[in-house]
Amino acid sequence: MKGVDAVARILKIEGVEYLFCFPANTLIDASAKVGIRPIMGRTERTLINMADGYSRISNGKRLGVAVVQSGPGSENAFAGVAQAFADSVPILMLPGGINRRERSIPTGFEAVKNYGGITKWLAEINFADRIPDMMRRGFSLLRMGHPAPVMLEIPTDVGAEDIDDDFAYTPPKSAKPAGDPRAIEASVKALLAAESPILHVGQGVLYAEATEELVEFAELLQAPVMTTMPGKSAFPENHALSLGASGYTGTGMVKHFLQKADLVFGLGCGFSNSIMCTEIPSGKVMIQNSIDELDINKDYLIDHAIIGDSKLVLRQLIDEVKKHIGDEGRRDNTTVAQEIKTVKEQWLAEWMPKLTSDEIPINPYRVIWDLARTVDRTQTIATHDSGNPRDQMLPFYEAIIPRSYIGWGKSTQLGYGLGLTMGAKLAAPEKLAVNVMGDAAFGMAGMDFETAVRERIPILTIILNNSALGGYENHMPVATERFGTKFISGDYTKVAEGLGGYSEKIENPADIIPAIQRAQKEIEAGRPSLLEIITREEGAFSRGY
């Protein structure tokens, strides 16, 4: 058989269901022959975003695999892979490559020379008989350690090269490390000695599927729990100990408890100090758990480090805590829960005028509030886009089950949420998949709404259309006859209709909930839907620190 047929067979053995792709690459045809469904996007970036969303919602158990052509395909895909790398998402990239005899010619783009900074492993499959070994190593790295993209470039002549039909391939198994018992013991002693500890939870808890252990640990200690933006939904936000999520924006509860904390215990997190991450005030004892040693002592001095899978580590921590304070722990002490309740009520009271506003144009906070109260959040996967929709949605949309919200933002490409949502829907077809984006974000990726229509991926897209590039006031020229401004225009309802989907324009806040309900019925019938909601510019944000 040919090299591409060998790759396709391995993907089938690995349980790959979808190939997120853009022509032209012979691997697409080879994969279709073995029953792997090609999903073709309008742009390479969006198809990578779809693979990303698929991997996230599958929690890395089923991996998003993307295929593009050599040269321009690899060039256009770069942004999507960079986004996946920044947000620690395992996807397998299989771009075509130029013939081996043509390598190092200046006009030929070679992925292996350009993707090194945004992949966990990057290699060229230089001979067809190496395909099984290199694919096995790729899947092994995708299943273990820090999640990140893996790329294997397949030169055109290698794909056409012969390989024995009877080659052997066994999918590699995953292995997960537990924490050093000495680090567990020292961390628990510090934790129990603290007067006001806070649990700072990242995406690693989601990948480890450790929500049950996290809830038990928090309840045992009666410790408040905040999540990072990518970690949002790792802890149920309707739980009495939940502080909600925080990044560039966040809840009032996070701000209150993070300031008063004397110890911050990071679980499955990187403790990054970028603009989209919560800043940790100085003077606190810092404990950090991560599966990746590169996360430790990155931006903050860590007093106690635990390298290991968060599920295994949390079980170790629970057992160690019980040794010190008994099986019931501090469950009978509801002081912290009551304080959270009080702070939350005060914070929501401050924001309720915007969340329930009847003003026209519609306040975007009203859209988020109504969305969360209309959909079944146990059967919904929601995500924001970058910019104002992210900053407004993160604090106020409560996620109550794991992977019911895709939070992102260390890299912040406009339009990313649309591809994420399509990938999420393919991973969990029984769920309502919703992306909330601005009009500028739709301008970046909106034509891929047609991908949802053509590929029969019934998603709900909500556009918050304020006819502006919100948040860019200091970077745009003043309006003149010769120059434009931050203000943009478009009738996106007509665009969606023209692309074959269901669409509505909403201008009155009383129409938000009925429109969402109508869109849900269309989605249940298999039709992608878009709601264009005309909103005002809103410059107020809930800062989490």
HELIX and SHEET records of a PDB file:
HELIX    1   1 GLY A    3  ILE A   13  1                                  11    
HELIX    2   2 THR A   26  LYS A   33  1                                   8    
HELIX    3   3 GLU A   44  ILE A   57  1                                  14    
HELIX    4   4 PRO A   72  ALA A   86  1                                  15    
HELIX    5   5 ARG A  100  GLU A  102  5                                   3    
HELIX    6   6 ALA A  111  ASN A  114  1                                   4    
HELIX    7   7 GLY A  116  ILE A  118  5                                   3    
HELIX    8   8 ALA A  128  ARG A  130  5                                   3    
HELIX    9   9 ILE A  131  ARG A  143  1                                  13    
HELIX   10  10 THR A  156  GLY A  159  1                                   4    
HELIX   11  11 PRO A  181  ALA A  193  1                                  13    
HELIX   12  12 GLN A  203  TYR A  207  1                                   5    
HELIX   13  13 THR A  211  LEU A  221  1                                  11    
HELIX   14  14 GLY A  252  LYS A  260  1                                   9    
HELIX   15  15 GLU A  293  ASP A  295  5                                   3    
HELIX   16  16 SER A  310  ILE A  325  1                                  16    
HELIX   17  17 THR A  335  LEU A  355  1                                  21    
HELIX   18  18 PRO A  364  THR A  374  1                                  11    
HELIX   19  19 ARG A  377  GLN A  379  5                                   3    
HELIX   20  20 ASN A  388  PHE A  396  1                                   9    
HELIX   21  21 TYR A  416  ALA A  427  1                                  12    
HELIX   22  22 ASP A  439  ALA A  445  1                                   7    
HELIX   23  23 GLY A  446  ASP A  448  5                                   3    
HELIX   24  24 PHE A  449  ARG A  454  1                                   6    
HELIX   25  25 GLU A  473  HIS A  475  5                                   3    
HELIX   26  26 TYR A  492  GLY A  498  1                                   7    
HELIX   27  27 PRO A  509  ASP A  511  5                                   3    
HELIX   28  28 ILE A  512  GLU A  524  1                                  13    
SHEET    1   A 6 ARG A  37  MET A  40  0                                        
SHEET    2   A 6 TYR A  18  CYS A  21  1                                        
SHEET    3   A 6 GLY A  64  VAL A  67  1                                        
SHEET    4   A 6 ILE A  91  MET A  93  1                                        
SHEET    5   A 6 VAL A 150  PRO A 155  1                                        
SHEET    6   A 6 GLY A  96  GLY A  97  1                                        
SHEET    1   B 6 ARG A  37  MET A  40  0                                        
SHEET    2   B 6 TYR A  18  CYS A  21  1                                        
SHEET    3   B 6 GLY A  64  VAL A  67  1                                        
SHEET    4   B 6 ILE A  91  MET A  93  1                                        
SHEET    5   B 6 VAL A 150  PRO A 155  1                                        
SHEET    6   B 6 TRP A 121  GLU A 124  1                                        
SHEET    1   C 6 SER A 242  ALA A 245  0                                        
SHEET    2   C 6 VAL A 225  THR A 227  1                                        
SHEET    3   C 6 PRO A 197  VAL A 201  1                                        
SHEET    4   C 6 LEU A 263  LEU A 267  1                                        
SHEET    5   C 6 VAL A 285  SER A 290  1                                        
SHEET    6   C 6 HIS A 304  ILE A 307  1                                        
SHEET    1   D 6 TYR A 405  ILE A 406  0                                        
SHEET    2   D 6 THR A 380  HIS A 384  1                                        
SHEET    3   D 6 LEU A 432  GLY A 438  1                                        
SHEET    4   D 6 LEU A 460  ASN A 465  1                                        
SHEET    5   D 6 SER A 529  ILE A 534  1                                        
SHEET    6   D 6 TYR A 502  ILE A 506  1                                        
END                                                                             
